[in-house]
Amino acid sequence: MNQQPVPLHEHGQRRPMKKRLWWIAISPSVWAIHFLACYITAAVWCEKIGEGNLRPLQISVGIYTAIALPVIIWVGYSSYRNFRRGDPPVPYDFDDPTDRTHFFGFTAFLLSSLSVVATLFTVLVFVLVGSCD
């Protein structure tokens, strides 16, 4: 297989990948997995244990959150850096790889921001609710 060298920007940085469409789905997927893990754990806990000490449930939700938030923040930070690389024109009028990269970076950054808020709202339920009822 002939592999072409990765083109570099004028500052010697690696040029971003042309196809970043999958990058947009990472943060919402991590939030969805976090959401399902939290509520499935709560459903099983409340069905099997019922009333009593909810501290282990809250600790498990905290562990899920400690895993999910850094991933979402990393994707958002990387997307923001990808969006701010160069001097992006805000109206994306041209269909070229640079505009696509900036658009995908901006979209992934916004979805990451929304996923952080959604993850925090999911955790807020477990902080504020004190029983399985």
SVG drawing of the C-alpha trace seen along z (x, -y; Angstrom):
<svg xmlns="http://www.w3.org/2000/svg" viewBox="-42 -35 49 43">
<polyline fill="none" stroke="black" stroke-width="0.4" points="0.0,0.0 1.3,-3.4 0.8,-5.9 1.1,-9.5 2.8,-11.7 0.5,-13.8 0.5,-17.4 1.6,-19.9 0.3,-23.4 2.6,-26.4 3.5,-26.1 4.6,-22.5 1.4,-21.1 -0.3,-18.0 -3.1,-18.8 -6.5,-17.7 -8.1,-14.6 -10.5,-15.2 -13.3,-13.0 -14.3,-14.2 -18.0,-13.3 -17.6,-10.5 -16.0,-13.0 -19.3,-14.8 -21.0,-11.8 -18.5,-11.0 -19.7,-13.4 -23.4,-12.7 -22.6,-9.0 -20.6,-9.3 -23.4,-11.2 -26.0,-8.6 -23.8,-5.8 -23.4,-7.7 -27.2,-8.3 -28.0,-4.7 -25.4,-3.5 -26.7,-5.8 -30.4,-4.9 -29.9,-1.2 -27.7,-1.1 -30.4,-3.1 -33.2,-0.8 -31.3,2.3 -30.3,0.8 -33.8,-0.4 -35.4,2.9 -32.9,5.2 -32.0,3.1 -35.0,0.7 -35.0,-1.8 -31.9,-2.4 -28.5,-3.8 -28.2,-5.3 -24.5,-6.2 -23.2,-3.3 -25.5,-4.3 -24.3,-7.9 -20.7,-6.7 -21.2,-4.6 -22.8,-7.5 -19.9,-9.6 -17.5,-7.1 -19.5,-7.0 -19.3,-10.8 -15.6,-10.9 -15.1,-8.7 -17.5,-10.5 -16.8,-14.2 -13.1,-14.1 -13.8,-12.3 -16.4,-14.8 -14.2,-17.8 -11.2,-16.3 -13.4,-16.0 -14.7,-19.5 -11.2,-20.9 -9.8,-19.1 -12.7,-20.2 -12.3,-23.8 -8.6,-23.7 -9.5,-22.2 -12.1,-24.9 -9.7,-27.7 -6.8,-26.5 -6.0,-29.1 -8.4,-31.9 -11.8,-30.3 -14.5,-32.3 -17.7,-32.0 -20.1,-31.6 -19.0,-28.4 -19.6,-29.3 -17.1,-27.0 -16.9,-23.2 -13.3,-22.6 -11.5,-20.5 -10.5,-23.5 -14.1,-24.7 -15.3,-21.2 -12.7,-20.8 -13.7,-24.1 -17.4,-23.3 -17.0,-19.8 -14.8,-21.2 -17.4,-23.9 -20.2,-21.4 -18.4,-18.9 -17.5,-21.7 -21.1,-22.7 -22.3,-19.2 -19.6,-18.6 -20.8,-21.7 -24.3,-20.4 -23.2,-16.9 -21.4,-18.4 -24.6,-20.2 -26.7,-17.1 -24.2,-15.0 -24.3,-17.5 -28.1,-17.5 -28.1,-13.7 -25.9,-13.8 -27.9,-16.5 -30.9,-14.1 -28.9,-11.7 -27.6,-14.5 -31.0,-16.0 -33.2,-12.9 -32.8,-11.1 -34.9,-8.0 -35.9,-5.4 -39.5,-6.6"/>
</svg>
